[in-house]
Amino acid sequence: MDDFHLRVMVADDHPVTLLGIAHSLQGAGGIEVTGTASNSTELIDALGKQPCDVLVLDYVMPDGKYGDGQALISMILRRFPEVHVVTITMVDDPAVLRAIQTLGVTCILSKSDAMAHIVTAVHAAYTGGQYVSPTVASLLEDQEDPGATRKLSVREAEIVRLFRAGYKVGEIAAQLHRSKQTISAQKAAAMKKLGVTRDADLIRYSGNDKQPEPEGGQEGA
């Protein structure tokens, strides 16, 4: 039993953070850092070659051909179902944090919190438990009604629907007889309500939301 080591892989696009996490885990005892990656390309390649029990994954890693955020998490959980994921992030939007949980990630840490939380989260993830660091817990508790900030206006919902259907901002503006600036502003407002910051996440995440009710009356045909 004393020879057992939890195999952990770490992925973060910031070298100092990556080394800090790896060093913290390696010094914890009973944990072996089997690999590191700085983008999604390196990560998927490493996971295919080197088995691990737990992956500590930075939510935002813009480089790499597999993307990041919710799309990358979904891909990892689908392709490597035996790997338990701990997500670390600077994101402070409760809607995004809840979306991560909805994907099946039960251990989420804020980079604002102490490094010591990582070891606890790794063990919790491996045993199928749940762990969120203090900052994440506070953000989730503050949003007592998770649906309140996600209520889209009818116009915002229509813009999101068209965007998800493949229309560009200019095409949506022409179709709705609005300026590109107006459409861009309404799209940005919708993204803020949905808790997403990138177009790729808007396409994935908004598809799970209910259509909003029309404001102040009956829905037009």
C-alpha positions as protocol buffer text, in pm:
chain_id: "A"
residue {
  index: 1
  type: MET
  ca { x: 0 y: 0 z: 0 }
}
residue {
  index: 2
  type: ASP
  ca { x: 289 y: 238 z: 74 }
}
residue {
  index: 3
  type: ASP
  ca { x: 405 y: 204 z: -287 }
}
residue {
  index: 4
  type: PHE
  ca { x: 80 y: 342 z: -428 }
}
residue {
  index: 5
  type: HIS
  ca { x: 113 y: 671 z: -609 }
}
residue {
  index: 6
  type: LEU
  ca { x: -171 y: 871 z: -755 }
}
residue {
  index: 7
  type: ARG
  ca { x: -79 y: 951 z: -1115 }
}
residue {
  index: 8
  type: VAL
  ca { x: -153 y: 1314 z: -1195 }
}
residue {
  index: 9
  type: MET
  ca { x: -112 y: 1515 z: -1514 }
}
residue {
  index: 10
  type: VAL
  ca { x: -108 y: 1896 z: -1512 }
}
residue {
  index: 11
  type: ALA
  ca { x: -210 y: 2124 z: -1799 }
}
residue {
  index: 12
  type: ASP
  ca { x: -170 y: 2503 z: -1786 }
}
residue {
  index: 13
  type: ASP
  ca { x: -50 y: 2751 z: -2047 }
}
residue {
  index: 14
  type: HIS
  ca { x: 141 y: 2964 z: -1795 }
}
residue {
  index: 15
  type: PRO
  ca { x: 485 y: 2807 z: -1729 }
}
residue {
  index: 16
  type: VAL
  ca { x: 522 y: 2945 z: -1376 }
}
residue {
  index: 17
  type: THR
  ca { x: 177 y: 2821 z: -1273 }
}
residue {
  index: 18
  type: LEU
  ca { x: 240 y: 2485 z: -1437 }
}
residue {
  index: 19
  type: LEU
  ca { x: 566 y: 2436 z: -1250 }
}
residue {
  index: 20
  type: GLY
  ca { x: 415 y: 2559 z: -924 }
}
residue {
  index: 21
  type: ILE
  ca { x: 126 y: 2313 z: -939 }
}
residue {
  index: 22
  type: ALA
  ca { x: 352 y: 2024 z: -1039 }
}
residue {
  index: 23
  type: HIS
  ca { x: 595 y: 2105 z: -757 }
}
residue {
  index: 24
  type: SER
  ca { x: 316 y: 2131 z: -501 }
}
residue {
  index: 25
  type: LEU
  ca { x: 172 y: 1795 z: -602 }
}
residue {
  index: 26
  type: GLN
  ca { x: 508 y: 1620 z: -624 }
}
residue {
  index: 27
  type: GLY
  ca { x: 594 y: 1729 z: -272 }
}
residue {
  index: 28
  type: ALA
  ca { x: 265 y: 1612 z: -123 }
}
residue {
  index: 29
  type: GLY
  ca { x: 360 y: 1245 z: -95 }
}
residue {
  index: 30
  type: GLY
  ca { x: 170 y: 963 z: -258 }
}
residue {
  index: 31
  type: ILE
  ca { x: 134 y: 1164 z: -580 }
}
residue {
  index: 32
  type: GLU
  ca { x: 337 y: 1123 z: -896 }
}
residue {
  index: 33
  type: VAL
  ca { x: 321 y: 1391 z: -1165 }
}
residue {
  index: 34
  type: THR
  ca { x: 336 y: 1179 z: -1479 }
}
residue {
  index: 35
  type: GLY
  ca { x: 328 y: 1461 z: -1732 }
}
residue {
  index: 36
  type: THR
  ca { x: 261 y: 1826 z: -1807 }
}
residue {
  index: 37
  type: ALA
  ca { x: 114 y: 2012 z: -2102 }
}
residue {
  index: 38
  type: SER
  ca { x: 87 y: 2378 z: -2200 }
}
residue {
  index: 39
  type: ASN
  ca { x: -190 y: 2349 z: -2461 }
}
residue {
  index: 40
  type: SER
  ca { x: -464 y: 2112 z: -2571 }
}
residue {
  index: 41
  type: THR
  ca { x: -254 y: 1955 z: -2848 }
}
residue {
  index: 42
  type: GLU
  ca { x: 17 y: 1851 z: -2603 }
}
residue {
  index: 43
  type: LEU
  ca { x: -244 y: 1742 z: -2350 }
}
residue {
  index: 44
  type: ILE
  ca { x: -444 y: 1508 z: -2574 }
}
residue {
  index: 45
  type: ASP
  ca { x: -121 y: 1359 z: -2708 }
}
residue {
  index: 46
  type: ALA
  ca { x: 9 y: 1302 z: -2352 }
}
residue {
  index: 47
  type: LEU
  ca { x: -317 y: 1148 z: -2231 }
}
residue {
  index: 48
  type: GLY
  ca { x: -307 y: 906 z: -2521 }
}
residue {
  index: 49
  type: LYS
  ca { x: 46 y: 792 z: -2435 }
}
residue {
  index: 50
  type: GLN
  ca { x: 69 y: 822 z: -2057 }
}
residue {
  index: 51
  type: PRO
  ca { x: -217 y: 697 z: -1836 }
}
residue {
  index: 52
  type: CYS
  ca { x: -309 y: 911 z: -1539 }
}
residue {
  index: 53
  type: ASP
  ca { x: -566 y: 899 z: -1261 }
}
residue {
  index: 54
  type: VAL
  ca { x: -634 y: 1270 z: -1226 }
}
residue {
  index: 55
  type: LEU
  ca { x: -592 y: 1563 z: -1462 }
}
residue {
  index: 56
  type: VAL
  ca { x: -546 y: 1914 z: -1322 }
}
residue {
  index: 57
  type: LEU
  ca { x: -671 y: 2129 z: -1610 }
}
residue {
  index: 58
  type: ASP
  ca { x: -657 y: 2503 z: -1662 }
}
residue {
  index: 59
  type: TYR
  ca { x: -997 y: 2611 z: -1796 }
}
residue {
  index: 60
  type: VAL
  ca { x: -851 y: 2871 z: -2035 }
}
residue {
  index: 61
  type: MET
  ca { x: -570 y: 2747 z: -2260 }
}
residue {
  index: 62
  type: PRO
  ca { x: -620 y: 2930 z: -2592 }
}
residue {
  index: 63
  type: ASP
  ca { x: -346 y: 2760 z: -2794 }
}
residue {
  index: 64
  type: GLY
  ca { x: -380 y: 2409 z: -2933 }
}
residue {
  index: 65
  type: LYS
  ca { x: -596 y: 2247 z: -3197 }
}
residue {
  index: 66
  type: TYR
  ca { x: -850 y: 2102 z: -2952 }
}
residue {
  index: 67
  type: GLY
  ca { x: -949 y: 2435 z: -2800 }
}
residue {
  index: 68
  type: ASP
  ca { x: -1016 y: 2483 z: -2430 }
}
residue {
  index: 69
  type: GLY
  ca { x: -1299 y: 2553 z: -2188 }
}
residue {
  index: 70
  type: GLN
  ca { x: -1614 y: 2346 z: -2198 }
}
residue {
  index: 71
  type: ALA
  ca { x: -1538 y: 2198 z: -2540 }
}
residue {
  index: 72
  type: LEU
  ca { x: -1204 y: 2056 z: -2423 }
}
residue {
  index: 73
  type: ILE
  ca { x: -1347 y: 1924 z: -2096 }
}
residue {
  index: 74
  type: SER
  ca { x: -1626 y: 1746 z: -2283 }
}
residue {
  index: 75
  type: MET
  ca { x: -1378 y: 1592 z: -2524 }
}
residue {
  index: 76
  type: ILE
  ca { x: -1151 y: 1467 z: -2244 }
}
residue {
  index: 77
  type: LEU
  ca { x: -1436 y: 1315 z: -2045 }
}
residue {
  index: 78
  type: ARG
  ca { x: -1565 y: 1144 z: -2358 }
}
residue {
  index: 79
  type: ARG
  ca { x: -1231 y: 1019 z: -2488 }
}
residue {
  index: 80
  type: PHE
  ca { x: -1069 y: 938 z: -2153 }
}
residue {
  index: 81
  type: PRO
  ca { x: -1357 y: 841 z: -1921 }
}
residue {
  index: 82
  type: GLU
  ca { x: -1120 y: 686 z: -1668 }
}
residue {
  index: 83
  type: VAL
  ca { x: -954 y: 1023 z: -1599 }
}
residue {
  index: 84
  type: HIS
  ca { x: -1087 y: 1236 z: -1313 }
}
residue {
  index: 85
  type: VAL
  ca { x: -1069 y: 1610 z: -1382 }
}
residue {
  index: 86
  type: VAL
  ca { x: -988 y: 1897 z: -1149 }
}
residue {
  index: 87
  type: THR
  ca { x: -1047 y: 2234 z: -1317 }
}
residue {
  index: 88
  type: ILE
  ca { x: -853 y: 2543 z: -1213 }
}
residue {
  index: 89
  type: THR
  ca { x: -960 y: 2884 z: -1335 }
}
residue {
  index: 90
  type: MET
  ca { x: -963 y: 3260 z: -1291 }
}
residue {
  index: 91
  type: VAL
  ca { x: -1323 y: 3274 z: -1417 }
}
residue {
  index: 92
  type: ASP
  ca { x: -1549 y: 3437 z: -1158 }
}
residue {
  index: 93
  type: ASP
  ca { x: -1886 y: 3398 z: -1330 }
}
residue {
  index: 94
  type: PRO
  ca { x: -2113 y: 3156 z: -1139 }
}
residue {
  index: 95
  type: ALA
  ca { x: -2293 y: 3053 z: -1459 }
}
residue {
  index: 96
  type: VAL
  ca { x: -1968 y: 2930 z: -1611 }
}
residue {
  index: 97
  type: LEU
  ca { x: -1874 y: 2747 z: -1291 }
}
residue {
  index: 98
  type: ARG
  ca { x: -2213 y: 2576 z: -1286 }
}
residue {
  index: 99
  type: ALA
  ca { x: -2174 y: 2484 z: -1652 }
}
residue {
  index: 100
  type: ILE
  ca { x: -1843 y: 2315 z: -1566 }
}
residue {
  index: 101
  type: GLN
  ca { x: -2019 y: 2119 z: -1293 }
}
residue {
  index: 102
  type: THR
  ca { x: -2294 y: 2021 z: -1535 }
}
residue {
  index: 103
  type: LEU
  ca { x: -2032 y: 1863 z: -1760 }
}
residue {
  index: 104
  type: GLY
  ca { x: -1942 y: 1628 z: -1473 }
}
residue {
  index: 105
  type: VAL
  ca { x: -1646 y: 1807 z: -1313 }
}
residue {
  index: 106
  type: THR
  ca { x: -1699 y: 1806 z: -936 }
}
residue {
  index: 107
  type: CYS
  ca { x: -1369 y: 1962 z: -829 }
}
residue {
  index: 108
  type: ILE
  ca { x: -1313 y: 2326 z: -926 }
}
residue {
  index: 109
  type: LEU
  ca { x: -1045 y: 2558 z: -789 }
}
residue {
  index: 110
  type: SER
  ca { x: -990 y: 2930 z: -825 }
}
residue {
  index: 111
  type: LYS
  ca { x: -637 y: 3044 z: -901 }
}
residue {
  index: 112
  type: SER
  ca { x: -700 y: 3314 z: -642 }
}
residue {
  index: 113
  type: ASP
  ca { x: -695 y: 3054 z: -365 }
}
residue {
  index: 114
  type: ALA
  ca { x: -397 y: 2890 z: -197 }
}
residue {
  index: 115
  type: MET
  ca { x: -204 y: 2620 z: -379 }
}
residue {
  index: 116
  type: ALA
  ca { x: -270 y: 2382 z: -89 }
}
residue {
  index: 117
  type: HIS
  ca { x: -625 y: 2326 z: -214 }
}
residue {
  index: 118
  type: ILE
  ca { x: -494 y: 2141 z: -520 }
}
residue {
  index: 119
  type: VAL
  ca { x: -378 y: 1837 z: -325 }
}
residue {
  index: 120
  type: THR
  ca { x: -714 y: 1807 z: -148 }
}
residue {
  index: 121
  type: ALA
  ca { x: -901 y: 1846 z: -477 }
}
residue {
  index: 122
  type: VAL
  ca { x: -690 y: 1580 z: -649 }
}
residue {
  index: 123
  type: HIS
  ca { x: -770 y: 1324 z: -380 }
}
residue {
  index: 124
  type: ALA
  ca { x: -1138 y: 1421 z: -383 }
}
residue {
  index: 125
  type: ALA
  ca { x: -1157 y: 1384 z: -761 }
}
residue {
  index: 126
  type: TYR
  ca { x: -990 y: 1044 z: -754 }
}
residue {
  index: 127
  type: THR
  ca { x: -1239 y: 910 z: -500 }
}
residue {
  index: 128
  type: GLY
  ca { x: -1537 y: 1053 z: -686 }
}
residue {
  index: 129
  type: GLY
  ca { x: -1594 y: 1328 z: -433 }
}
residue {
  index: 130
  type: GLN
  ca { x: -1668 y: 1696 z: -468 }
}
residue {
  index: 131
  type: TYR
  ca { x: -1441 y: 1985 z: -376 }
}
residue {
  index: 132
  type: VAL
  ca { x: -1451 y: 2355 z: -457 }
}
residue {
  index: 133
  type: SER
  ca { x: -1205 y: 2609 z: -322 }
}
residue {
  index: 134
  type: PRO
  ca { x: -1332 y: 2895 z: -101 }
}
residue {
  index: 135
  type: THR
  ca { x: -1355 y: 3152 z: -380 }
}
residue {
  index: 136
  type: VAL
  ca { x: -1553 y: 2917 z: -603 }
}
residue {
  index: 137
  type: ALA
  ca { x: -1780 y: 2818 z: -315 }
}
residue {
  index: 138
  type: SER
  ca { x: -1850 y: 3184 z: -240 }
}
residue {
  index: 139
  type: LEU
  ca { x: -1931 y: 3261 z: -604 }
}
residue {
  index: 140
  type: LEU
  ca { x: -2170 y: 2970 z: -628 }
}
residue {
  index: 141
  type: GLU
  ca { x: -2340 y: 3059 z: -299 }
}
residue {
  index: 142
  type: ASP
  ca { x: -2385 y: 3422 z: -402 }
}
residue {
  index: 143
  type: GLN
  ca { x: -2594 y: 3317 z: -699 }
}
residue {
  index: 144
  type: GLU
  ca { x: -2897 y: 3183 z: -515 }
}
residue {
  index: 145
  type: ASP
  ca { x: -3103 y: 3177 z: -834 }
}
residue {
  index: 146
  type: PRO
  ca { x: -2873 y: 3041 z: -1107 }
}
residue {
  index: 147
  type: GLY
  ca { x: -3131 y: 3116 z: -1374 }
}
residue {
  index: 148
  type: ALA
  ca { x: -3180 y: 3480 z: -1284 }
}
residue {
  index: 149
  type: THR
  ca { x: -2889 y: 3619 z: -1483 }
}
residue {
  index: 150
  type: ARG
  ca { x: -2954 y: 3392 z: -1779 }
}
residue {
  index: 151
  type: LYS
  ca { x: -3293 y: 3539 z: -1877 }
}
residue {
  index: 152
  type: LEU
  ca { x: -3253 y: 3656 z: -2235 }
}
residue {
  index: 153
  type: SER
  ca { x: -3475 y: 3909 z: -2403 }
}
residue {
  index: 154
  type: VAL
  ca { x: -3660 y: 3792 z: -2713 }
}
residue {
  index: 155
  type: ARG
  ca { x: -3421 y: 3988 z: -2937 }
}
residue {
  index: 156
  type: GLU
  ca { x: -3113 y: 3848 z: -2760 }
}
residue {
  index: 157
  type: ALA
  ca { x: -3250 y: 3495 z: -2790 }
}
residue {
  index: 158
  type: GLU
  ca { x: -3310 y: 3544 z: -3163 }
}
residue {
  index: 159
  type: ILE
  ca { x: -2956 y: 3672 z: -3216 }
}
residue {
  index: 160
  type: VAL
  ca { x: -2815 y: 3375 z: -3026 }
}
residue {
  index: 161
  type: ARG
  ca { x: -3032 y: 3137 z: -3229 }
}
residue {
  index: 162
  type: LEU
  ca { x: -2913 y: 3284 z: -3559 }
}
residue {
  index: 163
  type: PHE
  ca { x: -2552 y: 3288 z: -3444 }
}
residue {
  index: 164
  type: ARG
  ca { x: -2574 y: 2922 z: -3346 }
}
residue {
  index: 165
  type: ALA
  ca { x: -2722 y: 2850 z: -3688 }
}
residue {
  index: 166
  type: GLY
  ca { x: -2405 y: 2982 z: -3851 }
}
residue {
  index: 167
  type: TYR
  ca { x: -2498 y: 3341 z: -3935 }
}
residue {
  index: 168
  type: LYS
  ca { x: -2230 y: 3609 z: -3899 }
}
residue {
  index: 169
  type: VAL
  ca { x: -2298 y: 3939 z: -3721 }
}
residue {
  index: 170
  type: GLY
  ca { x: -2334 y: 4127 z: -4050 }
}
residue {
  index: 171
  type: GLU
  ca { x: -2581 y: 3872 z: -4184 }
}
residue {
  index: 172
  type: ILE
  ca { x: -2787 y: 3885 z: -3864 }
}
residue {
  index: 173
  type: ALA
  ca { x: -2791 y: 4265 z: -3883 }
}
residue {
  index: 174
  type: ALA
  ca { x: -2922 y: 4252 z: -4239 }
}
residue {
  index: 175
  type: GLN
  ca { x: -3188 y: 3996 z: -4153 }
}
residue {
  index: 176
  type: LEU
  ca { x: -3314 y: 4183 z: -3848 }
}
residue {
  index: 177
  type: HIS
  ca { x: -3273 y: 4530 z: -4006 }
}
residue {
  index: 178
  type: ARG
  ca { x: -3039 y: 4652 z: -3736 }
}
residue {
  index: 179
  type: SER
  ca { x: -2687 y: 4793 z: -3744 }
}
residue {
  index: 180
  type: LYS
  ca { x: -2389 y: 4563 z: -3693 }
}
residue {
  index: 181
  type: GLN
  ca { x: -2301 y: 4765 z: -3382 }
}
residue {
  index: 182
  type: THR
  ca { x: -2646 y: 4701 z: -3233 }
}
residue {
  index: 183
  type: ILE
  ca { x: -2629 y: 4329 z: -3305 }
}
residue {
  index: 184
  type: SER
  ca { x: -2278 y: 4306 z: -3160 }
}
residue {
  index: 185
  type: ALA
  ca { x: -2392 y: 4484 z: -2843 }
}
residue {
  index: 186
  type: GLN
  ca { x: -2695 y: 4258 z: -2801 }
}
residue {
  index: 187
  type: LYS
  ca { x: -2485 y: 3948 z: -2865 }
}
residue {
  index: 188
  type: ALA
  ca { x: -2237 y: 4065 z: -2600 }
}
residue {
  index: 189
  type: ALA
  ca { x: -2523 y: 4122 z: -2354 }
}
residue {
  index: 190
  type: ALA
  ca { x: -2656 y: 3772 z: -2420 }
}
residue {
  index: 191
  type: MET
  ca { x: -2312 y: 3619 z: -2369 }
}
residue {
  index: 192
  type: LYS
  ca { x: -2277 y: 3802 z: -2037 }
}
residue {
  index: 193
  type: LYS
  ca { x: -2613 y: 3669 z: -1918 }
}
residue {
  index: 194
  type: LEU
  ca { x: -2519 y: 3316 z: -2023 }
}
residue {
  index: 195
  type: GLY
  ca { x: -2182 y: 3341 z: -1851 }
}
residue {
  index: 196
  type: VAL
  ca { x: -1970 y: 3275 z: -2158 }
}
residue {
  index: 197
  type: THR
  ca { x: -1684 y: 3478 z: -2299 }
}
residue {
  index: 198
  type: ARG
  ca { x: -1608 y: 3306 z: -2629 }
}
residue {
  index: 199
  type: ASP
  ca { x: -1813 y: 3228 z: -2938 }
}
residue {
  index: 200
  type: ALA
  ca { x: -1736 y: 2855 z: -2917 }
}
residue {
  index: 201
  type: ASP
  ca { x: -1879 y: 2832 z: -2566 }
}
residue {
  index: 202
  type: LEU
  ca { x: -2183 y: 3037 z: -2667 }
}
residue {
  index: 203
  type: ILE
  ca { x: -2263 y: 2782 z: -2938 }
}
residue {
  index: 204
  type: ARG
  ca { x: -2237 y: 2490 z: -2695 }
}
residue {
  index: 205
  type: TYR
  ca { x: -2375 y: 2636 z: -2375 }
}
residue {
  index: 206
  type: SER
  ca { x: -2673 y: 2832 z: -2500 }
}
residue {
  index: 207
  type: GLY
  ca { x: -2818 y: 2521 z: -2660 }
}
residue {
  index: 208
  type: ASN
  ca { x: -2906 y: 2391 z: -2312 }
}
residue {
  index: 209
  type: ASP
  ca { x: -3102 y: 2699 z: -2212 }
}
residue {
  index: 210
  type: LYS
  ca { x: -3478 y: 2729 z: -2233 }
}
residue {
  index: 211
  type: GLN
  ca { x: -3623 y: 2972 z: -2482 }
}
residue {
  index: 212
  type: PRO
  ca { x: -3719 y: 3294 z: -2299 }
}
residue {
  index: 213
  type: GLU
  ca { x: -4077 y: 3401 z: -2275 }
}
residue {
  index: 214
  type: PRO
  ca { x: -4164 y: 3713 z: -2473 }
}
residue {
  index: 215
  type: GLU
  ca { x: -4138 y: 4034 z: -2276 }
}
residue {
  index: 216
  type: GLY
  ca { x: -4474 y: 4167 z: -2172 }
}
residue {
  index: 217
  type: GLY
  ca { x: -4715 y: 3962 z: -2374 }
}
residue {
  index: 218
  type: GLN
  ca { x: -4793 y: 3696 z: -2625 }
}
residue {
  index: 219
  type: GLU
  ca { x: -4537 y: 3550 z: -2857 }
}
residue {
  index: 220
  type: GLY
  ca { x: -4564 y: 3658 z: -3214 }
}
residue {
  index: 221
  type: ALA
  ca { x: -4601 y: 3403 z: -3490 }
}
